[in-house]
Amino acid sequence: MPDAADTPPPELAATADGVRLAELAESLPLSRASVFEVVKALGITTSKGPGPGGRGRVAWVTAAEAERITAAALAVDRGEV
């Protein structure tokens, strides 16, 4: 069972489309580039969808993927991996 510290914050509650990867990256204790390296290392493929207000195209991940990314990013930050 994941630790409460390993789950995305409530303000990142998943929408029907998932969680915006950029928004998730901002909430984690790693640099944006490091978060994208974590995503790559986990083999997660993002989906592209409309951005805020329906403008632009942004990367989305599912809520389950967001939890995996968060857990891995926190482990990296703690020096566990």
C-alpha positions in Angstrom: 0.0 0.0 0.0 1.5 3.4 -1.0 2.5 5.8 1.7 0.4 9.0 1.8 3.5 10.9 0.9 3.8 8.9 -2.3 0.4 10.1 -3.8 -0.2 13.2 -5.8 -1.5 16.2 -3.8 -5.3 16.7 -3.7 -5.0 19.8 -6.0 -3.8 17.4 -8.7 -7.0 15.4 -8.6 -7.3 13.6 -11.8 -9.9 14.8 -14.3 -11.6 12.4 -16.8 -8.5 13.0 -19.0 -6.0 12.4 -16.3 -3.3 14.7 -14.8 -1.3 17.3 -16.7 2.3 16.2 -16.6 3.6 19.8 -16.4 1.4 20.4 -13.4 2.5 17.2 -11.7 6.2 18.1 -12.4 5.8 21.5 -10.7 4.6 19.8 -7.5 7.5 17.4 -7.2 10.8 18.0 -5.5 12.8 17.3 -8.7 13.6 19.6 -11.6 11.2 19.4 -14.6 13.9 17.7 -16.7 14.4 15.1 -13.9 10.7 14.4 -13.8 10.7 13.7 -17.5 13.7 11.3 -17.0 11.6 9.5 -14.4 8.7 9.2 -16.8 11.1 7.8 -19.4 12.7 5.4 -17.0 9.3 4.1 -15.9 8.3 3.6 -19.6 5.3 5.8 -19.3 3.8 7.1 -22.6 1.9 10.4 -22.2 -1.2 11.2 -24.2 -1.6 14.6 -25.8 -4.7 16.5 -25.2 -6.1 20.1 -25.0 -4.5 22.4 -22.5 -6.2 24.7 -20.0 -9.1 26.5 -21.5 -9.0 24.1 -24.5 -5.9 25.9 -25.9 -2.8 24.1 -27.1 -1.7 20.5 -26.7 -0.3 19.3 -23.4 0.9 15.9 -22.1 -1.4 14.0 -19.8 -0.9 10.9 -17.7 -3.5 8.7 -16.0 -4.0 9.0 -12.2 -2.3 5.7 -11.7 0.7 6.8 -13.8 0.8 10.0 -11.8 1.0 8.0 -8.6 3.9 5.9 -10.0 5.7 9.0 -11.1 5.2 10.7 -7.7 6.4 7.6 -5.8 9.5 7.3 -8.1 10.3 11.0 -7.9 10.1 11.0 -4.1 12.4 7.9 -4.0 14.9 9.7 -6.2 14.7 12.8 -4.0 15.3 10.7 -0.9 18.3 9.1 -2.6 16.8 5.6 -2.6 17.3 5.1 -6.3 
